[in-house]
Amino acid sequence: MVRPRMFDEEQAVDAAMRVFWASGYEATSTQALCTATGLGRSSIYNTFTSKRTLFDRALHRYFETTGATQLALIQREDLPIRERVRRILWNAVEPAPGDPPGCLAINTAVELGPTHPELVELLNTDHAPKLAALAEAIRTAQAAGEVDAARDPAALADYTFVVLGGLRVAARRGATSASQISVIEAALQAF
């Protein structure tokens, strides 16, 4: 007879997500996952079958939470586009409490992208709707006179996310808030 699980699988995925986010895939040991989730090795492997499967679940959880929050911010029509972009970028300076510095998606692209093209495809699939939504929000802002109509909305959207990626990498290396704020102020001049 199979024993019922005595743990919340989704909480375990959340805990694993934070470990992978903070340490990366390769540097995360099974013991670190056991410590973070409160599960034994057998529970981890019986539930998730492998470290990679747990990582994939954690990456999807990251998309569901962080990506959804970012998309909701992009789509907030009650805020001027410049404020939406500022808030997107500010997240790199002041992440949510308990979040590791940086970005699990960017960390994954840097660490695993060169050898795991399926992960790059997954990252691009997650990123595409946010990029398209921001370009559309910029087009709307251009029509309202908030942004110079001569600017390319797709290029501005891409620029915003490239700056965000740079800020998140800088956060991982311990950049000061002051240096990141100056980058944000410079980036907002494009709007």
N, C-alpha and C positions, 0 to 999 in steps of 0.2 A: 504494500500500500504506500502511495506517495504521500509524504508529509506536506502539509500546507506551508506556504511561505510565511515566515514570521517577520517580514520586513516590507517596507514600502519600496517597490522597485523604482518608482519615479524619484523618490528622495535619493536613492542610491545613484541614479543617473545624474541628478543635480550635483551631488557631491563629487562624483567622478569628473563631471564637466569642469568644476573649479580646479581640480588637481591637474587635469590635462591643460587647462588654460594657463595655470601658473607655471607648470614645469615642461610642457610639451609632451608629445607622444612618446618619443624614444626614452626620455629621462624619467618617465613615470613608471615606477615599478609596480608589480602586483601587490607588494607589501604596502606601498603608498596608497593604492586603491582600497586595500582592506582597511587600513587605518582611517581613511576619509569616509568610507561608506559604513564602517562598523561591521562589515561582513567578513567571513572567513574565505579563504581561497576557494574552497569547494562551492560555497554559495555563489561566488562571483562566476566561476566557470560553469556551474550548473544552470545559472540564470542567463548569463550573457554569452556563453560558449568560448569567448576569447577576449583578450585585451582589445583587439581591433574592433570587434563587434560592440563592445562597451564604448569605445572611442567614437564609433559611428553614431551610436545612440546619443552620446554626449554632444557631438557636433550638431546633430539635428535639434537637440534641446536648445542649444545656443541660438540656432537660427529661429526657433519658435519664440524664444523670449527676447533676446537682444534685437534680432532682425525685425520682429513684429513691433517692438517699441519704436525703433528707428523709422519704420514705414509709417506708423501712426503719426509721428512728429512731422514727417515730410508732408503728410496729407492734411495737416491742420490749417485750414483756410482762414482761421481767425487770427493767424500770426503773419506778419509780413515775411516775405521770403528770406530777407537778410537775417531776421531773428530765428527762423527755422534752421538756416545754415549755421548760425552762431551756436545754437543749442546742439546741433549734430556734432560740431567740432568740440564744443565744451565738454562733451562726455569723455573725451580723451584726457582732459585736464582733471576733471573731477568725476570719476566713475561712480556708479552706484555703490553704496556701502557694502563691503564684503566682496566686491568684484576685484579680481587680480588686475594689475595694470596691463595695458595692451588689449589685444583682441584675439580670441581663439581662432577666428577665421584667418586673420593675417598670419598669426603664428603657424597655423597649419599650412598655409600657402608657402611660407618661407621654408619650413622644416620638411614637409612631405611632398610639396608640389612637384619638385623636379623628378621624383621617382614614383609618384602616384597620380597619374593623369586623371583617374576617375574622381579623385578628391578635388582637383582643380575644376573639373566639370561641375561637381556638386557645389563648390564655392561660387562659381559663376552663375549657376542656376539660382542660388539664394540672392546674389547681388543684383542680378538683372532687374527685378521688379522695383527695387529701391532706386536704382539708377534711372530707370524710365520714369518713375513717379517724380523724382526730383527734377528731371528735365521738363516734364509736363508742368510742374509747379512754377518753374522758372519761366516757361512760355506764358503761363497765366499772369505772372508778375510783370512780364514785359508788356502784355496787353493792357495792364493796369497802370503802366508808366513807372513801376518800381525799379525795373532793370532796363538798361540800355537795349533797345530793340535790335541793335546791330550785333550784339553778343550772341554766340552760338549756345543755345540752352544745353545741348548734349555735352558740349565741351565744358561748360560751367559745372554741370552735374558731375562729370568725370573728375574735374579739378577738385571739387569739394571732397570727393571720396579719396582721391590721392593724398590730399592734405591730411584728411582724417587718418589714413593709414600711416603717414609719416609721423603724425602726432602720437599715435598709439605705439609705434616702434620707439619713438623718443621716450615715452612714458616707461617702457620696459627697461630702458637704459638709465632711468632715473632723472630725466630732464626736469628742470625746475618749472613750477607753475608760471613764473614770470616769463621764461623763454617760450613756453607754449602759448601763453596769452599773446605775446608779440606776434607769433606766427598766425594766430587766429585773426588778430587785428589786420595783418597784412592780407590775409586771404579774403577777408570781408570787403576789402577795397575793390575786388572784382565784381561786387554786387552794387 
